[in-house]
Amino acid sequence: MGSSLDDPMMWGVLPFAYHWNPNSMRWSLGSYDIVFRNRFQTAFFNYGNTLPTHRLAHSPHGGLFQPTMTQCIRLLSDPHSGTALPSSDPLPSPSFPTSDPFSSATLTYTITGSDSYPAPSAYPVNRHSWIHIFPEGMTHQHPDRIMRYFKWGVARLILESEPCPDVLPIWIDGPQQVMNYERTWPRFVPRAGKDVSVRFGEVVDSEAVWGPLRERWRGLKERARRKRMLESGGELGGAATEVLGELQDDELKYGAEAQQLRIDVTLAVRNEVLKVRRASGLPDEDPKRALAETYREEGGKEAGRVEGMNMDGSATKPGL
């Protein structure tokens, strides 16, 4: 169960030596309007392997297809996967040489068109990295330790990264007591003396769980490619090189089949986390809690209630 301390606190379980080598640390996502508000915060979180994420509720640049998601997909991918990266001077090989990151791809990227951030995926040393995300998309504290529905960003990471990334489910419990939303003054001080547990599950069997879902995704991409080529009057063999982490077809972005596939992937991810939750001794959740429709119908904010408190008794706050 979440709080604003989850990410910095949970990695205390790792050997201390890990924290001295940025290449061995996770990459993560942080809300632009919360943790990238000034130069100091931007530098701090950039050095902390955190990428800025815009939220649609606060920015027109948010959503599933913002450039930060492209960076995440490339960070998870093998630089020699055979899928091209953008380049002003394409090389014969679809991946850039490990000795010279300046010969392909760009070293920065923009989200709004006027900002600029380092592009970590441009450096081969950062590729095939690990990314830690909170699929709920916000910190969520429920008295029965029930999770919210998962958002679709995790589906893009699993479907579009090459090769398929390993997925390790984690269950965190206790930070909601350290930084409870209902705490009184001084609110900024974490509460000491609380028990915190970090439980790791087994690495998900990629072939059995993600294989059929990724096969459906490949089928959707092939159909979109054929349709695009036929509409342009070109030949099927002359399709443009696929660019890793970028979707050029609206059907792959917003089509009903693509959206349903992302729902299926997020439900599968949530089921894997539920296994770890169950192993901690907690009872099974109501399956309808996995659906966004349930939250809109039963758990949305009610007029007159305390900010952040929901009808189902939980408390939510946009994630860092």
Summary of the structure (lengths in Angstrom):
residues: 320
radius of gyration: 20.6
end to end distance: 14.4
largest distance: 68.2
contacts: 874
relative contact order: 0.16
helix: 41%
strand: 10%
